[in-house]
Amino acid sequence: MTYAMRIHQPGGPEQLSWDEMDVGPPGPGEALVRQSAVGLNFIDVYMRTGLYPVAGLPAVLGMEATGVVESLGEGIEGLQVNDRVAYAMVPGAYAERRRIAAEKLLRLPDTIDDRTAAGMMLKGLTAHYLLFRTYPVKAGDTVLVLAAAGGVGLILCQWARHLGARVIGCVGSQEKAELAKANGADHIVLYRQENIAERVRDITGGEGVAVSYDSIGQATFEASLDSLRPFGVLATYGNASGPVEPFSPAILAPKGSLYVTRPTLASHTATRDLLEEGAGRLFEAVGSGAVRVSVNQTYALSETAQAHRDLEARTTTGSTVLVP
Ligand SMILES: NC(=O)c1ccc[n+]([C@@H]2O[C@H](COP(=O)([O-])OP(=O)(O)OC[C@H]3O[C@@H](n4cnc5c(N)ncnc54)[C@H](OP(=O)(O)O)[C@@H]3O)[C@@H](O)[C@H]2O)c1
């Protein structure tokens, strides 16, 4: 038997229920993983509230974790019992032990500890695809990062800077401003009191940014568009303030033939090749020290409801890890 954090119906953090479950032995192609650290992500909130669907109820929430392979089903190559592994974007992570498709697992380098791994897989793979695929950042580009002191945000700022970009980070408080600056942001916009597009025009001498990496969604959609240079790219990749309202593509023409994309890590890790390419670059960036992962909050997995409350209240910074 094992314990897992489930919802029986969508709703607030109070719906999270610490339930005893029977995991069962791994089937063909599956591994049984004893988990040591689970990453908290904003997508867990969307799934808890019902904004994003879950496969069925009751549902074990959570999308990323680190652990050790306890046993293997038939037909698995390249993995062994006792291997340290991690994964991202696989529902069912809020658990002490779980079964998982082995093809979703990545063996961890010794240089990356368990909690760091749980704090970086989903967020770091997201930063990777945004920086290398959605808009491939070039040295000299100016990029806008919203929620720059958040989990994905701190990784994005450091990595973009490492690639030679000038980074403008938007944050909700002075404390977060200091953190974003210490992690690669060259300029800060305090977007609760300052106008994002006006400040971006000031900073860029009127030109605008090559790309806006916008995880806030509804509240900042127009500001992101108004911050872009001609042919700029809006990567609207999250809904922390709510989903973006429907809009007409015609609004993109007078602003300079802009591009808008709504990417997801699910497509960017849909094949083993895509997953390994992203993980390879991420492990290298973290292993070399180009990107430091800040696990700034830890909670017992049984206290996940409080972690959700804090994430939604905008009081967390960097990554948050839940410990089984
Ligand atoms: N599409 C994808 O593939 C993908 C993958 C991973 C993550 N994401 C998205 O990336 C975002 C960041 O995820 P994360 O887990 O690293 O979270 P996070 O950035 O650590 O936390 C969310 C931050 O968003 C800001 N925010 C602004 N308005 C908010 C509001 N109304 N409610 C709550 N927060 C608000 C807050 O920072 P300030 O106080 O500085 O405003 C808050 O700390 C999320 O939107 C998530 O959905 C998307």
PDBQT file of the ligand as one rigid body, heavy atoms in Angstrom, charges set to zero:
ROOT
HETATM    1  N1  LIG A 401       2.567  25.613 -21.482  1.00  0.00    +0.000 N 
HETATM    2  C1  LIG A 401       3.498  24.948 -20.854  1.00  0.00    +0.000 C 
HETATM    3  O1  LIG A 401       4.137  24.070 -21.420  1.00  0.00    +0.000 OA
HETATM    4  C2  LIG A 401       3.801  25.268 -19.422  1.00  0.00    +0.000 A 
HETATM    5  C3  LIG A 401       4.697  24.459 -18.701  1.00  0.00    +0.000 A 
HETATM    6  C4  LIG A 401       5.040  24.840 -17.409  1.00  0.00    +0.000 A 
HETATM    7  C5  LIG A 401       4.466  25.968 -16.842  1.00  0.00    +0.000 A 
HETATM    8  N2  LIG A 401       3.569  26.684 -17.562  1.00  0.00    +0.000 N 
HETATM    9  C6  LIG A 401       2.972  27.895 -16.990  1.00  0.00    +0.000 C 
HETATM   10  O2  LIG A 401       4.023  28.712 -16.508  1.00  0.00    +0.000 OA
HETATM   11  C7  LIG A 401       3.562  29.454 -15.402  1.00  0.00    +0.000 C 
HETATM   12  C8  LIG A 401       4.556  29.364 -14.294  1.00  0.00    +0.000 C 
HETATM   13  O3  LIG A 401       4.450  28.114 -13.668  1.00  0.00    +0.000 OA
HETATM   14  P1  LIG A 401       5.181  27.856 -12.304  1.00  0.00    +0.000 P 
HETATM   15  O4  LIG A 401       4.731  26.524 -11.839  1.00  0.00    +0.000 OA
HETATM   16  O5  LIG A 401       6.624  28.125 -12.479  1.00  0.00    +0.000 OA
HETATM   17  O6  LIG A 401       4.507  28.975 -11.359  1.00  0.00    +0.000 OA
HETATM   18  P2  LIG A 401       5.178  30.314 -10.763  1.00  0.00    +0.000 P 
HETATM   19  O7  LIG A 401       5.609  31.193 -11.884  1.00  0.00    +0.000 OA
HETATM   20  O8  LIG A 401       6.171  29.933  -9.751  1.00  0.00    +0.000 OA
HETATM   21  O9  LIG A 401       3.961  30.962 -10.013  1.00  0.00    +0.000 OA
HETATM   22  C9  LIG A 401       3.022  31.753 -10.669  1.00  0.00    +0.000 C 
HETATM   23  C10 LIG A 401       3.403  33.242 -10.608  1.00  0.00    +0.000 C 
HETATM   24  O10 LIG A 401       2.571  33.921 -11.529  1.00  0.00    +0.000 OA
HETATM   25  C11 LIG A 401       2.406  35.238 -11.088  1.00  0.00    +0.000 C 
HETATM   26  N3  LIG A 401       0.995  35.614 -11.170  1.00  0.00    +0.000 N 
HETATM   27  C12 LIG A 401       0.515  36.681 -11.835  1.00  0.00    +0.000 A 
HETATM   28  N4  LIG A 401      -0.796  36.741 -11.722  1.00  0.00    +0.000 NA
HETATM   29  C13 LIG A 401      -1.180  35.725 -10.938  1.00  0.00    +0.000 A 
HETATM   30  C14 LIG A 401      -2.439  35.296 -10.450  1.00  0.00    +0.000 A 
HETATM   31  N5  LIG A 401      -3.582  35.942 -10.766  1.00  0.00    +0.000 N 
HETATM   32  N6  LIG A 401      -2.485  34.202  -9.662  1.00  0.00    +0.000 NA
HETATM   33  C15 LIG A 401      -1.373  33.550  -9.366  1.00  0.00    +0.000 A 
HETATM   34  N7  LIG A 401      -0.141  33.904  -9.817  1.00  0.00    +0.000 NA
HETATM   35  C16 LIG A 401      -0.041  34.987 -10.591  1.00  0.00    +0.000 A 
HETATM   36  C17 LIG A 401       2.945  35.330  -9.662  1.00  0.00    +0.000 C 
HETATM   37  O11 LIG A 401       4.207  36.000  -9.716  1.00  0.00    +0.000 OA
HETATM   38  P3  LIG A 401       4.265  37.609  -9.479  1.00  0.00    +0.000 P 
HETATM   39  O12 LIG A 401       3.887  37.840  -8.042  1.00  0.00    +0.000 OA
HETATM   40  O13 LIG A 401       5.665  37.987  -9.793  1.00  0.00    +0.000 OA
HETATM   41  O14 LIG A 401       3.259  38.189 -10.419  1.00  0.00    +0.000 OA
HETATM   42  C18 LIG A 401       3.133  33.889  -9.261  1.00  0.00    +0.000 C 
HETATM   43  O15 LIG A 401       4.167  33.724  -8.324  1.00  0.00    +0.000 OA
HETATM   44  C19 LIG A 401       2.139  28.978 -15.097  1.00  0.00    +0.000 C 
HETATM   45  O16 LIG A 401       1.220  29.860 -15.693  1.00  0.00    +0.000 OA
HETATM   46  C20 LIG A 401       2.102  27.642 -15.798  1.00  0.00    +0.000 C 
HETATM   47  O17 LIG A 401       0.821  27.282 -16.184  1.00  0.00    +0.000 OA
HETATM   48  C21 LIG A 401       3.214  26.354 -18.828  1.00  0.00    +0.000 A 
ENDROOT
TORSDOF 0
